[in-house]
Amino acid sequence: MINDTLFMMLIVGLIISFALLLLFIWGAKSGQFDDSSKMVNGLLFDSVEDLNDAIAKENKIKEAKEKKKKSKEVSPQED
């Protein structure tokens, strides 16, 4: 009786944990954790140099993502 209950609790716990992990991965990949007000707050509290650095960093990230996407599209097919 106790073994059956523990086994059921283990299975339910693993299913819930796996579901939460999948939700977190989905959220991270789809940009759910991105700070949409970063630039607005930056205008209020950052200097001009800090804002230029932030823009340059975001542009580098965008370029890296585009380069990665293009390399996946252009990569030769394996025989």
C-alpha positions as CSV (number, residue, x, y, z in Angstrom):
1,M,0.0,0.0,0.0
2,I,2.7,2.5,1.0
3,N,4.9,1.5,-1.9
4,D,2.0,2.0,-4.4
5,T,1.4,5.5,-3.0
6,L,5.1,6.4,-3.1
7,F,5.4,5.2,-6.7
8,M,2.3,7.2,-7.7
9,M,3.7,10.3,-6.0
10,L,7.0,9.9,-7.8
11,I,5.4,9.6,-11.2
12,V,3.1,12.6,-10.6
13,G,6.0,14.6,-9.3
14,L,8.1,13.8,-12.4
15,I,5.3,14.6,-14.8
16,I,4.7,18.0,-13.1
17,S,8.5,18.8,-13.0
18,F,8.9,17.9,-16.7
19,A,5.9,20.0,-17.6
20,L,7.3,23.0,-15.7
21,L,10.7,22.5,-17.4
22,L,9.1,22.5,-20.8
23,L,7.1,25.7,-19.9
24,F,10.4,27.4,-18.8
25,I,12.2,26.4,-22.0
26,W,9.3,27.6,-24.1
27,G,9.3,30.9,-22.3
28,A,13.0,31.4,-22.6
29,K,13.0,30.6,-26.3
30,S,10.0,32.7,-27.2
31,G,11.4,35.8,-25.3
32,Q,8.9,35.8,-22.5
33,F,11.6,36.9,-20.1
34,D,12.9,39.8,-22.2
35,D,12.7,43.2,-20.6
36,S,10.5,45.2,-22.9
37,S,10.9,48.4,-20.9
38,K,14.7,48.3,-20.8
39,M,15.2,51.1,-23.3
40,V,12.6,53.3,-21.7
41,N,14.1,52.9,-18.2
42,G,17.5,53.4,-19.8
43,L,16.6,56.8,-21.1
44,L,15.7,57.8,-17.5
45,F,18.7,56.5,-15.7
46,D,21.6,55.8,-18.1
47,S,24.1,58.1,-19.7
48,V,24.5,58.4,-23.4
49,E,27.5,56.1,-23.5
50,D,25.6,53.4,-21.6
51,L,22.7,53.6,-24.0
52,N,25.0,53.4,-27.0
53,D,26.7,50.3,-25.5
54,A,23.3,48.7,-24.9
55,I,22.3,49.4,-28.5
56,A,25.6,48.0,-29.8
57,K,25.2,44.9,-27.7
58,E,21.6,44.3,-28.9
59,N,22.7,44.7,-32.5
60,K,25.5,42.2,-32.0
61,I,23.0,39.7,-30.6
62,K,20.7,40.2,-33.5
63,E,23.5,39.8,-36.0
64,A,24.7,36.6,-34.3
65,K,21.2,35.2,-34.4
66,E,20.8,36.0,-38.1
67,K,24.2,34.6,-38.9
68,K,23.4,31.4,-37.0
69,K,20.0,31.2,-38.8
70,K,21.7,31.7,-42.2
71,S,24.4,29.1,-41.5
72,K,21.7,26.6,-40.6
73,E,19.9,27.3,-43.9
74,V,23.1,27.3,-46.0
75,S,24.8,24.3,-44.4
76,P,25.5,21.5,-46.9
77,Q,23.4,18.4,-46.7
78,E,25.1,15.3,-45.4
79,D,25.3,12.3,-47.9
